[in-house]
Amino acid sequence: MNKPAPRGIAGPWFVICLAALGAGLAFEFAVPGQPAFWIGAQAGASAAIGAGAAVFVVIAALLARALLARRGDERP
């Protein structure tokens, strides 16, 4: 039986994530000061940011699992 070819999607996603990280850090240091309204300055902001991060990580994990899942043997 032929083995299925590896799909290799993790490498490009890793490069995209590194580029997004670099862009985010560049924007963080390029802005001289904080804007007048920033979500982190509000009451309960850490809880909202943490909840948003948790939801993002769960969705990202489910998406990665779906993209990287191996298909079973397709025998006739």
C-alpha positions as CSV (number, residue, x, y, z in Angstrom):
1,M,0.0,0.0,0.0
2,N,1.1,3.5,-0.7
3,K,1.7,5.8,2.2
4,P,-0.1,9.1,2.0
5,A,2.2,12.0,1.2
6,P,2.8,14.4,4.2
7,R,0.9,17.6,3.8
8,G,3.5,19.9,5.5
9,I,1.1,22.6,6.6
10,A,2.8,23.3,10.0
11,G,5.9,24.9,8.4
12,P,4.1,27.7,6.5
13,W,1.8,28.3,9.5
14,F,4.9,28.7,11.8
15,V,6.4,31.2,9.4
16,I,3.1,33.2,9.3
17,C,2.9,33.2,13.1
18,L,6.5,34.4,13.4
19,A,5.8,37.2,10.9
20,A,2.7,38.3,12.8
21,L,4.7,38.2,16.0
22,G,7.4,40.5,14.5
23,A,4.8,42.9,13.1
24,G,3.0,43.1,16.4
25,L,6.3,43.8,18.3
26,A,7.2,46.4,15.7
27,F,3.9,48.2,16.1
28,E,4.2,48.0,19.9
29,F,7.5,49.8,19.9
30,A,6.7,52.1,17.1
31,V,3.8,53.8,18.9
32,P,5.2,56.6,21.2
33,G,2.5,56.3,23.8
34,Q,-0.7,54.6,24.6
35,P,-3.8,55.8,22.9
36,A,-6.5,57.6,24.9
37,F,-8.7,54.5,25.1
38,W,-7.0,51.2,25.6
39,I,-8.9,48.1,26.8
40,G,-6.2,47.2,29.3
41,A,-6.9,50.4,31.2
42,Q,-10.5,49.5,31.9
43,A,-11.9,47.7,34.9
44,G,-11.9,43.9,34.4
45,A,-9.6,44.2,31.4
46,S,-7.3,41.3,32.4
47,A,-10.3,38.9,32.7
48,A,-11.6,40.0,29.3
49,I,-8.2,39.7,27.7
50,G,-7.6,36.3,29.3
51,A,-11.0,35.0,28.2
52,G,-10.4,36.2,24.7
53,A,-6.9,34.5,24.6
54,A,-8.4,31.2,25.9
55,V,-11.1,31.2,23.2
56,F,-8.5,32.0,20.6
57,V,-6.2,29.2,21.7
58,V,-9.1,26.6,21.7
59,I,-10.2,27.6,18.2
60,A,-6.6,27.6,17.0
61,A,-6.1,24.1,18.5
62,L,-9.2,22.7,16.9
63,L,-8.3,24.2,13.5
64,A,-4.7,22.8,13.7
65,R,-6.1,19.4,14.7
66,A,-8.5,19.5,11.7
67,L,-5.7,20.6,9.3
68,L,-3.1,18.2,10.6
69,A,-5.2,15.1,11.2
70,R,-4.2,12.1,9.3
71,R,-6.7,10.3,7.2
72,G,-7.4,6.6,7.8
73,D,-6.6,3.9,5.3
74,E,-9.0,4.2,2.4
75,R,-9.4,0.7,1.3
76,P,-12.1,-0.4,-1.2
